[in-house]
Amino acid sequence: MAIFSFNVVFILLVVNLSAAMVAETNAQEMCHQTIPGDTCNAVECLDVCVAAVDPTSHGNCIQSSPHHYSCLCTWECSA
């Protein structure tokens, strides 16, 4: 009987932790906006994202086509 009780408690604990983790992952949905351009400077990209898109955003330079780079702004949608 003790083994059965331990198994039931363990299964309930795993289910509870899994449900809590799913709720956290849904809250971390990320939003993106691309600011097009021919060249991209990392510092300017970050400044543009913070000023124009969202104060909590991060800016990264990405290659949009051969020899052309755009600024990709990323932030948490819930923020």
All heavy atoms as a GROMACS GRO file, in nm:
protein
  584
    1MET      N    1   0.082  -0.120   0.000
    1MET     CA    2   0.000   0.000   0.000
    1MET      C    3   0.086   0.126   0.000
    1MET      O    4   0.050   0.225  -0.063
    1MET     CB    5  -0.092  -0.004   0.123
    1MET     CG    6  -0.193   0.105   0.125
    1MET     SD    7  -0.310   0.078  -0.009
    1MET     CE    8  -0.428   0.200   0.026
    2ALA      N    9   0.200   0.121   0.070
    2ALA     CA   10   0.288   0.238   0.076
    2ALA      C   11   0.346   0.267  -0.062
    2ALA      O   12   0.362   0.384  -0.100
    2ALA     CB   13   0.399   0.215   0.177
    3ILE      N   14   0.379   0.163  -0.139
    3ILE     CA   15   0.434   0.183  -0.274
    3ILE      C   16   0.327   0.244  -0.364
    3ILE      O   17   0.355   0.335  -0.442
    3ILE     CB   18   0.486   0.050  -0.332
    3ILE    CG1   19   0.605   0.002  -0.250
    3ILE    CG2   20   0.523   0.066  -0.477
    3ILE    CD1   21   0.655  -0.133  -0.290
    4PHE      N   22   0.205   0.199  -0.351
    4PHE     CA   23   0.096   0.255  -0.430
    4PHE      C   24   0.076   0.403  -0.398
    4PHE      O   25   0.063   0.486  -0.488
    4PHE     CB   26  -0.034   0.177  -0.404
    4PHE     CG   27  -0.153   0.236  -0.475
    4PHE    CD1   28  -0.167   0.220  -0.612
    4PHE    CD2   29  -0.248   0.308  -0.406
    4PHE    CE1   30  -0.276   0.275  -0.678
    4PHE    CE2   31  -0.357   0.364  -0.470
    4PHE     CZ   32  -0.372   0.347  -0.607
    5SER      N   33   0.078   0.441  -0.272
    5SER     CA   34   0.061   0.580  -0.230
    5SER      C   35   0.175   0.666  -0.283
    5SER      O   36   0.154   0.778  -0.330
    5SER     CB   37   0.055   0.591  -0.079
    5SER     OG   38  -0.057   0.522  -0.030
    6PHE      N   39   0.298   0.614  -0.277
    6PHE     CA   40   0.413   0.689  -0.328
    6PHE      C   41   0.398   0.712  -0.478
    6PHE      O   42   0.424   0.821  -0.527
    6PHE     CB   43   0.544   0.614  -0.298
    6PHE     CG   44   0.663   0.680  -0.360
    6PHE    CD1   45   0.719   0.794  -0.303
    6PHE    CD2   46   0.720   0.629  -0.477
    6PHE    CE1   47   0.829   0.854  -0.361
    6PHE    CE2   48   0.829   0.689  -0.535
    6PHE     CZ   49   0.885   0.802  -0.477
    7ASN      N   50   0.356   0.609  -0.551
    7ASN     CA   51   0.340   0.623  -0.696
    7ASN      C   52   0.233   0.726  -0.730
    7ASN      O   53   0.250   0.806  -0.822
    7ASN     CB   54   0.304   0.487  -0.759
    7ASN     CG   55   0.423   0.393  -0.760
    7ASN    OD1   56   0.536   0.436  -0.748
    7ASN    ND2   57   0.395   0.265  -0.774
    8VAL      N   58   0.124   0.726  -0.658
    8VAL     CA   59   0.017   0.822  -0.684
    8VAL      C   60   0.065   0.964  -0.655
    8VAL      O   61   0.044   1.056  -0.736
    8VAL     CB   62  -0.109   0.789  -0.600
    8VAL    CG1   63  -0.210   0.901  -0.606
    8VAL    CG2   64  -0.170   0.657  -0.646
    9VAL      N   65   0.134   0.983  -0.544
    9VAL     CA   66   0.186   1.116  -0.510
    9VAL      C   67   0.288   1.160  -0.614
    9VAL      O   68   0.288   1.276  -0.658
    9VAL     CB   69   0.247   1.115  -0.368
    9VAL    CG1   70   0.323   1.243  -0.340
    9VAL    CG2   71   0.137   1.095  -0.264
   10PHE      N   72   0.374   1.071  -0.656
   10PHE     CA   73   0.477   1.104  -0.755
   10PHE      C   74   0.413   1.143  -0.888
   10PHE      O   75   0.452   1.242  -0.950
   10PHE     CB   76   0.572   0.985  -0.773
   10PHE     CG   77   0.683   1.014  -0.870
   10PHE    CD1   78   0.789   1.095  -0.832
   10PHE    CD2   79   0.681   0.962  -0.998
   10PHE    CE1   80   0.892   1.122  -0.920
   10PHE    CE2   81   0.781   0.989  -1.088
   10PHE     CZ   82   0.888   1.070  -1.049
   11ILE      N   83   0.314   1.070  -0.932
   11ILE     CA   84   0.246   1.100  -1.059
   11ILE      C   85   0.176   1.236  -1.049
   11ILE      O   86   0.183   1.317  -1.142
   11ILE     CB   87   0.148   0.988  -1.097
   11ILE    CG1   88   0.226   0.863  -1.138
   11ILE    CG2   89   0.053   1.031  -1.207
   11ILE    CD1   90   0.142   0.739  -1.158
   12LEU      N   91   0.109   1.263  -0.938
   12LEU     CA   92   0.043   1.392  -0.922
   12LEU      C   93   0.144   1.507  -0.921
   12LEU      O   94   0.119   1.614  -0.977
   12LEU     CB   95  -0.040   1.394  -0.794
   12LEU     CG   96  -0.165   1.305  -0.795
   12LEU    CD1   97  -0.231   1.306  -0.657
   12LEU    CD2   98  -0.263   1.353  -0.901
   13LEU      N   99   0.259   1.486  -0.862
   13LEU     CA  100   0.364   1.586  -0.859
   13LEU      C  101   0.416   1.615  -1.000
   13LEU      O  102   0.431   1.731  -1.040
   13LEU     CB  103   0.479   1.541  -0.768
   13LEU     CG  104   0.598   1.636  -0.760
   13LEU    CD1  105   0.557   1.766  -0.692
   13LEU    CD2  106   0.712   1.570  -0.686
   14VAL      N  107   0.440   1.511  -1.078
   14VAL     CA  108   0.488   1.528  -1.215
   14VAL      C  109   0.384   1.601  -1.301
   14VAL      O  110   0.418   1.691  -1.377
   14VAL     CB  111   0.526   1.391  -1.276
   14VAL    CG1  112   0.550   1.403  -1.426
   14VAL    CG2  113   0.648   1.333  -1.206
   15VAL      N  114   0.259   1.566  -1.287
   15VAL     CA  115   0.153   1.632  -1.364
   15VAL      C  116   0.144   1.779  -1.324
   15VAL      O  117   0.132   1.867  -1.410
   15VAL     CB  118   0.017   1.560  -1.343
   15VAL    CG1  119  -0.097   1.642  -1.398
   15VAL    CG2  120   0.022   1.422  -1.406
   16ASN      N  121   0.152   1.808  -1.197
   16ASN     CA  122   0.144   1.946  -1.149
   16ASN      C  123   0.262   2.029  -1.201
   16ASN      O  124   0.243   2.142  -1.247
   16ASN     CB  125   0.139   1.948  -0.996
   16ASN     CG  126   0.109   2.085  -0.942
   16ASN    OD1  127   0.056   2.169  -1.012
   16ASN    ND2  128   0.144   2.108  -0.816
   17LEU      N  129   0.382   1.975  -1.196
   17LEU     CA  130   0.499   2.048  -1.245
   17LEU      C  131   0.491   2.068  -1.396
   17LEU      O  132   0.528   2.174  -1.447
   17LEU     CB  133   0.628   1.973  -1.208
   17LEU     CG  134   0.665   1.976  -1.060
   17LEU    CD1  135   0.787   1.888  -1.035
   17LEU    CD2  136   0.692   2.118  -1.016
   18SER      N  137   0.443   1.970  -1.467
   18SER     CA  138   0.430   1.983  -1.612
   18SER      C  139   0.330   2.093  -1.648
   18SER      O  140   0.354   2.172  -1.739
   18SER     CB  141   0.385   1.851  -1.674
   18SER     OG  142   0.481   1.751  -1.651
   19ALA      N  143   0.220   2.099  -1.578
   19ALA     CA  144   0.120   2.203  -1.604
   19ALA      C  145   0.177   2.341  -1.574
   19ALA      O  146   0.151   2.437  -1.648
   19ALA     CB  147  -0.005   2.177  -1.520
   20ALA      N  148   0.256   2.353  -1.470
   20ALA     CA  149   0.317   2.481  -1.436
   20ALA      C  150   0.417   2.524  -1.544
   20ALA      O  151   0.427   2.642  -1.578
   20ALA     CB  152   0.385   2.473  -1.300
   21MET      N  153   0.492   2.430  -1.598
   21MET     CA  154   0.590   2.462  -1.702
   21MET      C  155   0.521   2.504  -1.831
   21MET      O  156   0.570   2.594  -1.900
   21MET     CB  157   0.683   2.344  -1.725
   21MET     CG  158   0.777   2.318  -1.609
   21MET     SD  159   0.875   2.169  -1.627
   21MET     CE  160   0.970   2.205  -1.772
   22VAL      N  161   0.410   2.444  -1.865
   22VAL     CA  162   0.337   2.482  -1.985
   22VAL      C  163   0.286   2.625  -1.972
   22VAL      O  164   0.294   2.703  -2.068
   22VAL     CB  165   0.220   2.384  -2.011
   22VAL    CG1  166   0.127   2.438  -2.117
   22VAL    CG2  167   0.276   2.248  -2.052
   23ALA      N  168   0.239   2.664  -1.857
   23ALA     CA  169   0.190   2.800  -1.836
   23ALA      C  170   0.303   2.900  -1.852
   23ALA      O  171   0.285   3.008  -1.908
   23ALA     CB  172   0.127   2.812  -1.698
   24GLU      N  173   0.424   2.867  -1.807
   24GLU     CA  174   0.538   2.957  -1.820
   24GLU      C  175   0.580   2.972  -1.966
   24GLU      O  176   0.614   3.080  -2.010
   24GLU     CB  177   0.657   2.906  -1.738
   24GLU     CG  178   0.638   2.925  -1.589
   24GLU     CD  179   0.758   2.877  -1.511
   24GLU    OE1  180   0.868   2.872  -1.569
   24GLU    OE2  181   0.742   2.846  -1.393
   25THR      N  182   0.580   2.864  -2.041
   25THR     CA  183   0.623   2.873  -2.181
   25THR      C  184   0.525   2.955  -2.262
   25THR      O  185   0.567   3.026  -2.352
   25THR     CB  186   0.638   2.735  -2.245
   25THR    OG1  187   0.557   2.640  -2.181
   25THR    CG2  188   0.777   2.688  -2.245
   26ASN      N  189   0.399   2.949  -2.235
   26ASN     CA  190   0.303   3.031  -2.309
   26ASN      C  191   0.324   3.179  -2.282
   26ASN      O  192   0.299   3.262  -2.368
   26ASN     CB  193   0.160   2.991  -2.272
   26ASN     CG  194   0.123   2.856  -2.327
   26ASN    OD1  195   0.185   2.808  -2.421
   26ASN    ND2  196   0.024   2.794  -2.268
   27ALA      N  197   0.370   3.214  -2.164
   27ALA     CA  198   0.392   3.353  -2.128
   27ALA      C  199   0.516   3.411  -2.196
   27ALA      O  200   0.535   3.531  -2.195
   27ALA     CB  201   0.404   3.367  -1.978
   28GLN      N  202   0.601   3.328  -2.256
   28GLN     CA  203   0.725   3.376  -2.315
   28GLN      C  204   0.717   3.387  -2.466
   28GLN      O  205   0.817   3.378  -2.535
   28GLN     CB  206   0.840   3.283  -2.275
   28GLN     CG  207   0.866   3.283  -2.127
   28GLN     CD  208   0.971   3.181  -2.089
   28GLN    OE1  209   1.021   3.108  -2.171
   28GLN    NE2  210   1.003   3.175  -1.962
   29GLU      N  211   0.600   3.412  -2.520
   29GLU     CA  212   0.586   3.427  -2.664
   29GLU      C  213   0.659   3.555  -2.707
   29GLU      O  214   0.645   3.660  -2.646
   29GLU     CB  215   0.439   3.436  -2.701
   29GLU     CG  216   0.416   3.443  -2.849
   29GLU     CD  217   0.269   3.446  -2.884
   29GLU    OE1  218   0.185   3.425  -2.795
   29GLU    OE2  219   0.239   3.470  -3.001
   30MET      N  220   0.738   3.544  -2.813
   30MET     CA  221   0.818   3.655  -2.859
   30MET      C  222   0.757   3.719  -2.984
   30MET      O  223   0.710   3.650  -3.073
   30MET     CB  224   0.960   3.608  -2.889
   30MET     CG  225   1.031   3.544  -2.771
   30MET     SD  226   1.045   3.648  -2.626
   30MET     CE  227   1.174   3.758  -2.678
   31CYS      N  228   0.761   3.851  -2.988
   31CYS     CA  229   0.716   3.926  -3.105
   31CYS      C  230   0.840   3.975  -3.181
   31CYS      O  231   0.945   3.997  -3.122
   31CYS     CB  232   0.633   4.045  -3.062
   31CYS     SG  233   0.472   4.000  -2.995
   32HIS      N  234   0.825   3.992  -3.312
   32HIS     CA  235   0.937   4.034  -3.397
   32HIS      C  236   0.890   4.141  -3.494
   32HIS      O  237   0.775   4.141  -3.538
   32HIS     CB  238   0.990   3.916  -3.480
   32HIS     CG  239   1.026   3.797  -3.399
   32HIS    ND1  240   1.142   3.789  -3.326
   32HIS    CD2  241   0.962   3.681  -3.378
   32HIS    CE1  242   1.147   3.672  -3.265
   32HIS    NE2  243   1.038   3.605  -3.295
   33GLN      N  244   0.981   4.231  -3.526
   33GLN     CA  245   0.957   4.329  -3.631
   33GLN      C  246   1.089   4.352  -3.703
   33GLN      O  247   1.193   4.372  -3.639
   33GLN     CB  248   0.904   4.460  -3.575
   33GLN     CG  249   0.879   4.564  -3.684
   33GLN     CD  250   0.820   4.692  -3.629
   33GLN    OE1  251   0.778   4.698  -3.514
   33GLN    NE2  252   0.819   4.795  -3.710
   34THR      N  253   1.084   4.348  -3.835
   34THR     CA  254   1.204   4.371  -3.915
   34THR      C  255   1.204   4.514  -3.966
   34THR      O  256   1.104   4.561  -4.021
   34THR     CB  257   1.209   4.273  -4.034
   34THR    OG1  258   1.204   4.140  -3.983
   34THR    CG2  259   1.337   4.290  -4.114
   35ILE      N  260   1.316   4.581  -3.948
   35ILE     CA  261   1.334   4.716  -4.001
   35ILE      C  262   1.429   4.702  -4.119
   35ILE      O  263   1.547   4.673  -4.102
   35ILE     CB  264   1.390   4.810  -3.894
   35ILE    CG1  265   1.291   4.817  -3.776
   35ILE    CG2  266   1.416   4.948  -3.953
   35ILE    CD1  267   1.341   4.889  -3.656
   36PRO      N  268   1.378   4.717  -4.242
   36PRO     CA  269   1.460   4.690  -4.360
   36PRO      C  270   1.571   4.794  -4.380
   36PRO      O  271   1.563   4.906  -4.331
   36PRO     CB  272   1.360   4.696  -4.475
   36PRO     CG  273   1.247   4.777  -4.424
   36PRO     CD  274   1.244   4.760  -4.276
   37GLY      N  275   1.674   4.751  -4.450
   37GLY     CA  276   1.785   4.839  -4.483
   37GLY      C  277   1.889   4.764  -4.564
   37GLY      O  278   1.881   4.642  -4.580
   38ASP      N  279   1.987   4.838  -4.616
   38ASP     CA  280   2.094   4.775  -4.693
   38ASP      C  281   2.210   4.733  -4.603
   38ASP      O  282   2.275   4.632  -4.626
   38ASP     CB  283   2.146   4.870  -4.801
   38ASP     CG  284   2.042   4.891  -4.910
   38ASP    OD1  285   1.959   4.801  -4.931
   38ASP    OD2  286   2.045   4.998  -4.974
   39THR      N  287   2.237   4.813  -4.500
   39THR     CA  288   2.343   4.781  -4.405
   39THR      C  289   2.284   4.784  -4.265
   39THR      O  290   2.177   4.841  -4.243
   39THR     CB  291   2.460   4.881  -4.414
   39THR    OG1  292   2.409   5.011  -4.384
   39THR    CG2  293   2.522   4.879  -4.554
   40CYS      N  294   2.354   4.726  -4.172
   40CYS     CA  295   2.304   4.722  -4.034
   40CYS      C  296   2.421   4.738  -3.938
   40CYS      O  297   2.520   4.667  -3.948
   40CYS     CB  298   2.230   4.591  -4.007
   40CYS     SG  299   2.158   4.583  -3.842
   41ASN      N  300   2.408   4.832  -3.847
   41ASN     CA  301   2.504   4.852  -3.740
   41ASN      C  302   2.438   4.802  -3.612
   41ASN      O  303   2.327   4.845  -3.579
   41ASN     CB  304   2.540   5.002  -3.731
   41ASN     CG  305   2.635   5.031  -3.618
   41ASN    OD1  306   2.605   5.004  -3.503
   41ASN    ND2  307   2.748   5.090  -3.652
   42ALA      N  308   2.505   4.716  -3.539
   42ALA     CA  309   2.444   4.651  -3.422
   42ALA      C  310   2.400   4.752  -3.316
   42ALA      O  311   2.291   4.740  -3.259
   42ALA     CB  312   2.540   4.550  -3.362
   43VAL      N  313   2.481   4.853  -3.290
   43VAL     CA  314   2.446   4.952  -3.187
   43VAL      C  315   2.327   5.036  -3.233
   43VAL      O  316   2.233   5.060  -3.157
   43VAL     CB  317   2.568   5.042  -3.156
   43VAL    CG1  318   2.530   5.154  -3.061
   43VAL    CG2  319   2.681   4.959  -3.098
   44GLU      N  320   2.329   5.079  -3.360
   44GLU     CA  321   2.217   5.157  -3.412
   44GLU      C  322   2.089   5.074  -3.417
   44GLU      O  323   1.979   5.124  -3.391
   44GLU     CB  324   2.249   5.210  -3.551
   44GLU     CG  325   2.358   5.316  -3.551
   44GLU     CD  326   2.398   5.358  -3.692
   44GLU    OE1  327   2.333   5.314  -3.790
   44GLU    OE2  328   2.494   5.436  -3.703
   45CYS      N  329   2.102   4.946  -3.449
   45CYS     CA  330   1.987   4.856  -3.454
   45CYS      C  331   1.920   4.848  -3.317
   45CYS      O  332   1.799   4.859  -3.305
   45CYS     CB  333   2.031   4.719  -3.503
   45CYS     SG  334   1.900   4.596  -3.509
   46LEU      N  335   2.001   4.829  -3.213
   46LEU     CA  336   1.946   4.823  -3.077
   46LEU      C  337   1.879   4.954  -3.041
   46LEU      O  338   1.768   4.955  -2.986
   46LEU     CB  339   2.056   4.790  -2.977
   46LEU     CG  340   2.015   4.790  -2.830
   46LEU    CD1  341   1.909   4.685  -2.804
   46LEU    CD2  342   2.136   4.767  -2.742
   47ASP      N  343   1.942   5.067  -3.074
   47ASP     CA  344   1.885   5.197  -3.042
   47ASP      C  345   1.751   5.218  -3.113
   47ASP      O  346   1.655   5.269  -3.054
   47ASP     CB  347   1.982   5.309  -3.080
   47ASP     CG  348   2.105   5.311  -2.991
   47ASP    OD1  349   2.101   5.251  -2.881
   47ASP    OD2  350   2.207   5.372  -3.031
   48VAL      N  351   1.743   5.178  -3.240
   48VAL     CA  352   1.619   5.193  -3.316
   48VAL      C  353   1.509   5.107  -3.256
   48VAL      O  354   1.395   5.151  -3.240
   48VAL     CB  355   1.641   5.158  -3.465
   48VAL    CG1  356   1.510   5.143  -3.538
   48VAL    CG2  357   1.727   5.263  -3.531
   49CYS      N  358   1.542   4.985  -3.220
   49CYS     CA  359   1.442   4.894  -3.162
   49CYS      C  360   1.388   4.948  -3.030
   49CYS      O  361   1.267   4.946  -3.007
   49CYS     CB  362   1.502   4.755  -3.142
   49CYS     SG  363   1.532   4.666  -3.295
   50VAL      N  364   1.477   4.995  -2.946
   50VAL     CA  365   1.434   5.047  -2.816
   50VAL      C  366   1.349   5.172  -2.833
   50VAL      O  367   1.246   5.188  -2.768
   50VAL     CB  368   1.557   5.075  -2.726
   50VAL    CG1  369   1.519   5.156  -2.604
   50VAL    CG2  370   1.623   4.944  -2.685
   51ALA      N  371   1.388   5.260  -2.925
   51ALA     CA  372   1.316   5.386  -2.943
   51ALA      C  373   1.186   5.370  -3.020
   51ALA      O  374   1.084   5.430  -2.986
   51ALA     CB  375   1.406   5.487  -3.013
   52ALA      N  376   1.187   5.290  -3.126
   52ALA     CA  377   1.073   5.285  -3.216
   52ALA      C  378   0.975   5.172  -3.190
   52ALA      O  379   0.857   5.184  -3.219
   52ALA     CB  380   1.121   5.276  -3.361
   53VAL      N  381   1.024   5.061  -3.138
   53VAL     CA  382   0.938   4.944  -3.127
   53VAL      C  383   0.891   4.921  -2.985
   53VAL      O  384   0.772   4.927  -2.955
   53VAL     CB  385   1.011   4.818  -3.181
   53VAL    CG1  386   0.924   4.696  -3.168
   53VAL    CG2  387   1.052   4.839  -3.326
   54ASP      N  388   0.984   4.894  -2.893
   54ASP     CA  389   0.948   4.862  -2.755
   54ASP      C  390   1.071   4.886  -2.668
   54ASP      O  391   1.181   4.846  -2.705
   54ASP     CB  392   0.904   4.715  -2.745
   54ASP     CG  393   0.846   4.682  -2.609
   54ASP    OD1  394   0.726   4.701  -2.589
   54ASP    OD2  395   0.926   4.638  -2.524
   55PRO      N  396   1.056   4.950  -2.553
   55PRO     CA  397   1.174   4.978  -2.467
   55PRO      C  398   1.245   4.852  -2.417
   55PRO      O  399   1.361   4.860  -2.379
   55PRO     CB  400   1.115   5.057  -2.350
   55PRO     CG  401   0.984   5.107  -2.396
   55PRO     CD  402   0.935   5.012  -2.502
   56THR      N  403   1.176   4.739  -2.416
   56THR     CA  404   1.239   4.615  -2.367
   56THR      C  405   1.293   4.529  -2.481
   56THR      O  406   1.334   4.416  -2.458
   56THR     CB  407   1.138   4.532  -2.286
   56THR    OG1  408   1.030   4.493  -2.372
   56THR    CG2  409   1.085   4.611  -2.168
   57SER      N  410   1.291   4.581  -2.604
   57SER     CA  411   1.330   4.499  -2.719
   57SER      C  412   1.480   4.486  -2.732
   57SER      O  413   1.558   4.562  -2.675
   57SER     CB  414   1.271   4.558  -2.848
   57SER     OG  415   1.326   4.685  -2.871
   58HIS      N  416   1.520   4.387  -2.810
   58HIS     CA  417   1.659   4.361  -2.845
   58HIS      C  418   1.671   4.370  -2.996
   58HIS      O  419   1.582   4.326  -3.068
   58HIS     CB  420   1.703   4.222  -2.798
   58HIS     CG  421   1.690   4.202  -2.651
   58HIS    ND1  422   1.779   4.252  -2.560
   58HIS    CD2  423   1.594   4.140  -2.578
   58HIS    CE1  424   1.741   4.221  -2.438
   58HIS    NE2  425   1.628   4.152  -2.446
   59GLY      N  426   1.782   4.425  -3.043
   59GLY     CA  427   1.803   4.437  -3.186
   59GLY      C  428   1.918   4.352  -3.234
   59GLY      O  429   2.023   4.348  -3.170
   60ASN      N  430   1.898   4.282  -3.344
   60ASN     CA  431   2.001   4.199  -3.405
   60ASN      C  432   2.003   4.224  -3.555
   60ASN      O  433   1.898   4.239  -3.617
   60ASN     CB  434   1.976   4.050  -3.380
   60ASN     CG  435   1.988   4.014  -3.235
   60ASN    OD1  436   2.086   4.043  -3.170
   60ASN    ND2  437   1.884   3.950  -3.182
   61CYS      N  438   2.123   4.224  -3.612
   61CYS     CA  439   2.135   4.238  -3.756
   61CYS      C  440   2.122   4.100  -3.820
   61CYS      O  441   2.183   4.004  -3.774
   61CYS     CB  442   2.271   4.298  -3.792
   61CYS     SG  443   2.291   4.467  -3.734
   62ILE      N  444   2.038   4.092  -3.923
   62ILE     CA  445   2.019   3.966  -3.995
   62ILE      C  446   2.037   3.992  -4.144
   62ILE      O  447   2.015   4.102  -4.193
   62ILE     CB  448   1.879   3.906  -3.969
   62ILE    CG1  449   1.768   4.002  -4.013
   62ILE    CG2  450   1.862   3.866  -3.824
   62ILE    CD1  451   1.631   3.940  -4.019
   63GLN      N  452   2.080   3.888  -4.215
   63GLN     CA  453   2.096   3.900  -4.359
   63GLN      C  454   1.961   3.876  -4.425
   63GLN      O  455   1.902   3.770  -4.413
   63GLN     CB  456   2.198   3.801  -4.411
   63GLN     CG  457   2.232   3.820  -4.556
   63GLN     CD  458   2.350   3.737  -4.602
   63GLN    OE1  459   2.403   3.655  -4.527
   63GLN    NE2  460   2.392   3.758  -4.725
   64SER      N  461   1.911   3.978  -4.495
   64SER     CA  462   1.779   3.968  -4.558
   64SER      C  463   1.790   3.917  -4.701
   64SER      O  464   1.698   3.855  -4.753
   64SER     CB  465   1.708   4.102  -4.554
   64SER     OG  466   1.791   4.204  -4.604
   65SER      N  467   1.900   3.945  -4.768
   65SER     CA  468   1.929   3.895  -4.901
   65SER      C  469   2.080   3.911  -4.921
   65SER      O  470   2.145   3.974  -4.838
   65SER     CB  471   1.850   3.972  -5.008
   65SER     OG  472   1.887   4.107  -5.008
   66PRO      N  473   2.136   3.855  -5.027
   66PRO     CA  474   2.281   3.869  -5.045
   66PRO      C  475   2.324   4.017  -5.044
   66PRO      O  476   2.267   4.100  -5.114
   66PRO     CB  477   2.307   3.806  -5.181
   66PRO     CG  478   2.194   3.710  -5.199
   66PRO     CD  479   2.076   3.774  -5.132
   67HIS      N  480   2.418   4.048  -4.959
   67HIS     CA  481   2.476   4.182  -4.944
   67HIS      C  482   2.380   4.285  -4.886
   67HIS      O  483   2.404   4.405  -4.896
   67HIS     CB  484   2.531   4.232  -5.078
   67HIS     CG  485   2.621   4.134  -5.147
   67HIS    ND1  486   2.745   4.100  -5.096
   67HIS    CD2  487   2.605   4.062  -5.259
   67HIS    CE1  488   2.801   4.010  -5.175
   67HIS    NE2  489   2.717   3.984  -5.276
   68HIS      N  490   2.268   4.243  -4.829
   68HIS     CA  491   2.173   4.333  -4.765
   68HIS      C  492   2.143   4.283  -4.625
   68HIS      O  493   2.116   4.164  -4.605
   68HIS     CB  494   2.043   4.344  -4.845
   68HIS     CG  495   2.061   4.408  -4.978
   68HIS    ND1  496   2.068   4.544  -4.994
   68HIS    CD2  497   2.074   4.355  -5.102
   68HIS    CE1  498   2.085   4.572  -5.123
   68HIS    NE2  499   2.089   4.458  -5.190
   69TYR      N  500   2.146   4.373  -4.529
   69TYR     CA  501   2.122   4.336  -4.389
   69TYR      C  502   2.011   4.424  -4.332
   69TYR      O  503   2.003   4.543  -4.360
   69TYR     CB  504   2.250   4.354  -4.307
   69TYR     CG  505   2.357   4.256  -4.350
   69TYR    CD1  506   2.443   4.286  -4.455
   69TYR    CD2  507   2.368   4.134  -4.288
   69TYR    CE1  508   2.540   4.196  -4.496
   69TYR    CE2  509   2.465   4.042  -4.329
   69TYR     CZ  510   2.550   4.074  -4.433
   69TYR     OH  511   2.644   3.984  -4.473
   70SER      N  512   1.925   4.363  -4.252
   70SER     CA  513   1.814   4.433  -4.188
   70SER      C  514   1.828   4.422  -4.037
   70SER      O  515   1.900   4.335  -3.986
   70SER     CB  516   1.680   4.374  -4.232
   70SER     OG  517   1.662   4.388  -4.370
   71CYS      N  518   1.756   4.505  -3.967
   71CYS     CA  519   1.755   4.503  -3.821
   71CYS      C  520   1.631   4.425  -3.776
   71CYS      O  521   1.519   4.457  -3.817
   71CYS     CB  522   1.752   4.646  -3.769
   71CYS     SG  523   1.744   4.659  -3.591
   72LEU      N  524   1.651   4.325  -3.693
   72LEU     CA  525   1.540   4.245  -3.640
   72LEU      C  526   1.521   4.280  -3.493
   72LEU      O  527   1.611   4.258  -3.411
   72LEU     CB  528   1.567   4.096  -3.656
   72LEU     CG  529   1.462   4.003  -3.596
   72LEU    CD1  530   1.329   4.015  -3.671
   72LEU    CD2  531   1.510   3.859  -3.597
   73CYS      N  532   1.405   4.335  -3.461
   73CYS     CA  533   1.372   4.369  -3.323
   73CYS      C  534   1.290   4.255  -3.262
   73CYS      O  535   1.198   4.205  -3.326
   73CYS     CB  536   1.291   4.497  -3.318
   73CYS     SG  537   1.372   4.639  -3.394
   74THR      N  538   1.325   4.216  -3.141
   74THR     CA  539   1.256   4.107  -3.071
   74THR      C  540   1.224   4.151  -2.929
   74THR      O  541   1.308   4.210  -2.862
   74THR     CB  542   1.347   3.982  -3.066
   74THR    OG1  543   1.391   3.951  -3.198
   74THR    CG2  544   1.275   3.863  -3.007
   75TRP      N  545   1.100   4.122  -2.885
   75TRP     CA  546   1.059   4.154  -2.749
   75TRP      C  547   0.951   4.058  -2.706
   75TRP      O  548   0.891   3.990  -2.788
   75TRP     CB  549   1.011   4.300  -2.740
   75TRP     CG  550   0.884   4.327  -2.810
   75TRP    CD1  551   0.759   4.330  -2.758
   75TRP    CD2  552   0.867   4.355  -2.951
   75TRP    NE1  553   0.665   4.359  -2.855
   75TRP    CE2  554   0.730   4.374  -2.975
   75TRP    CE3  555   0.955   4.365  -3.058
   75TRP    CZ2  556   0.678   4.402  -3.101
   75TRP    CZ3  557   0.903   4.393  -3.184
   75TRP    CH2  558   0.767   4.411  -3.204
   76GLU      N  559   0.927   4.051  -2.574
   76GLU     CA  560   0.820   3.966  -2.522
   76GLU      C  561   0.687   4.030  -2.554
   76GLU      O  562   0.665   4.147  -2.526
   76GLU     CB  563   0.833   3.948  -2.370
   76GLU     CG  564   0.942   3.854  -2.328
   76GLU     CD  565   0.939   3.827  -2.180
   76GLU    OE1  566   0.828   3.818  -2.122
   76GLU    OE2  567   1.047   3.814  -2.122
   77CYS      N  568   0.597   3.954  -2.614
   77CYS     CA  569   0.467   4.007  -2.654
   77CYS      C  570   0.387   4.058  -2.534
   77CYS      O  571   0.313   4.154  -2.544
   77CYS     CB  572   0.385   3.902  -2.727
   77CYS     SG  573   0.457   3.856  -2.886
   78SER      N  574   0.402   3.992  -2.420
   78SER     CA  575   0.323   4.028  -2.302
   78SER      C  576   0.375   4.153  -2.236
   78SER      O  577   0.307   4.209  -2.151
   78SER     CB  578   0.322   3.913  -2.202
   78SER     OG  579   0.455   3.884  -2.162
   79ALA      N  580   0.494   4.197  -2.272
   79ALA     CA  581   0.553   4.316  -2.206
   79ALA      C  582   0.489   4.443  -2.256
   79ALA      O  583   0.432   4.453  -2.358
   79ALA     CB  584   0.702   4.320  -2.230
   0.00000   0.00000   0.00000
